[in-house]
Amino acid sequence: MASFENNPVNLDAIPQWESVSFYPISPKYRFLIIGNTVLIWLLALAILAVVVITSDEGTGMETAVWISAAVLVTVLSGVYLIFNLISFRRRGYAVRQHDVLYRAGVFSQYTLVIPIKHIQHIKVKTSVLGRLLGLVTVELFTAGAGKDMHIAGLDNPHALALQQHLAERVSTIDEQSRLEHE
């Protein structure tokens, strides 16, 4: 019968992800944030305008409600924009030999670490505005629920190189694992 060991681990000997240098996302991503926010704001104001124009003439109170709604949409759009621009500065990613890290957050910063051996699928996607700016999102899908990673705001050539590198690493790890189990 094999003996079971459960020795303590020296936490100081564990590699620290905090010491990793993170790559920032593309500065062009700010324009995407601003463009998306402005489009949503204009769409919301257009809907409000259509409702006001097509409604019967109402009281001054109804007009005040619609003006208040327009002001609220504008304020919320501004808060959303500021929140995303602050978040932009704090986003970053890193690739190490065995894992991929993504850092983000406004009020509390978080770092998501995905071991490369857990990556099952890599997807590169873009939006219309992203395509105009040459920006894409790299999505890493894992077997675990809720453990996927989305790195938005990467320049297209850089993202494709990242996708290629990770696909090769996953393939190498899969091959090594298969050979070990034969």
Order of alpha helices (4+ residues) and beta strands (2+ residues): beta-alpha-alpha-beta-beta-beta-beta-alpha-beta-beta-alpha
